[in-house]
Amino acid sequence: MSVDRSSDEALLAGMASGDEQAATELVRRYQGRVYGLAYSVLAEPAVAEEVAQEALLRVWKHAAVFDPRRGAVSTWVLTITRNLAIDALRLRRSTPVDPDHFSNVPAHVGERTPEDAAMAADGVPAVRAALASLPDEQRRAVVLAAVYGKTAVEISESERIPLGTAKTRIRAGLLKLRAALVDDESVGRWPTLAGEGSA
Amino acid sequence: MTAPSDLPQECQAVAEQLPELALGVLPGRERAAALAHLDTCMRCRAEVARLSQAADSVLRATPRIEPPAGFEERVAAEMARRGGKRRATQQRHQVRRRRRVLSLAAAAAVVALAVPLGLSLSESATPPVAQADSGLHSSAALVSDGRVLGHVSTFYSHGHQPAWLSMTLSDAGGTGEVKCQVLVRGGSAVTVGTFWIDDGTGHWDSALPMSPDDVTGARVIAADSSVLATARFG
């Protein structure tokens, strides 16, 4: 079976049924993003590799219970990775890393691979552009919470701002991000919700 | 954007917590209160859905960085290793279950008692489902005599899915079945299941039969009832 152009969902289904070729392709397709996220959070290559490996093994172990109605495969895989990376970060009590690192690193580091095409299909350029368009302080607050798992209280402490300001930055950043992405087809269908304006 | 002051009074109390809820970082008790409100408020549910879509998109901006050489092969080898172990564990459980059925059936025949088989033969909690959209609640190292043998984490879950616990042992020594207990407020220990470790290594996930807010730690109990390792949540 040729799996190199299969959808993520098809590869995951194959992985769940014991198809080694599908499992290999899914690992190949995601290893750069999974390692990239683990490295962004942990900033330690050896620990990041350990976390990335465990994340992909969790994906493999739980592939059968993935529910496509609840979101994209990429979101699922990256959320598993993020949770494990935060777990490792808290365990090691490492020095906090700069959230600007996550946003400023180029979309791909190293040679171009077919994975770049998969990332484009997943709306990555649009999301990165939308994130870059946020005011700096809102982007930092959103990234600290979404990627590094920081609460508003922790953000107010690390950014040295009042708690109310931290909460306002997180909310405003998320709403601006959504407004920037809602009409972009590359990030998937985002239906307008009741009470939501066109802005 | 609706200003909090325009909201009904019951919504105002949780309005400022919804972004953190959508991001999966809202701390325990506040999260429980916010979720209870969402059960009855369509307006706030819509707000969380709106914020969650944006929150979920952030991870997609993750830069791709090539992992060290040989990474793909190491993942494949570990899949093969754990796959073989999983099959062996399943076979062991099947054998054990069959033996238990036979011994209980024999006992029932002798004493002619109506044994509530459904209860007696039930396996430990169904293996949990990994909820990727659930957030980390607490995490701590599993320690014995100052040595870290693994770690344990508890997670919230969205919707009607239960909270769950994830335990990993990497340096516990020995092979065999161990018991996982959670320590709850008030000092009692509750067994939430058993799992298999092979050469000191094992991983196990389980649904939590209580709120993660009530869990103060966890411990691993060996077959001889000794405590292998203990974790305390900060």
Interface residues (C-beta under 8 A of the other chain):
Chain A: E20 A23 T24 V27 R28 Q31 G32 R33 Y35 G36 L37 Y39 S40 P45 E49 A52 Q53 E54 L56 L57 R58 W60 K61 H62 V65 R70 G71 A72 S74 T75 W76 V77 L78 T79 I80 R82 N83 I86 D87 R90 L91 F102 S103 V105 P106 A107 H108 V109 G110 E111 E115 D116 M119 D122 G123 V124 V127 R128 A130 L131 V142 V143 A145 A146 V147 G149 K150 T151 A152 V153 K167 I170 R171 L174 L175 L177 R178 L181 V187 W190 L193 A194 G195 E196
Chain B: M1 T2 E16 L18 P19 E20 A22 L23 G24 V25 L26 P27 R43 A46 A49 R50 L51 Q53 A54 A55 D56 S57 V58 L59 R60 A61 T62 P63 R64 I65 E66 P67 P68 F71 E72 R74 V75 A76 E78 M79 R82 V129 A130 A132 D133 S134 G135 L136 S139 A140 A141 H151 S153 F155 T168
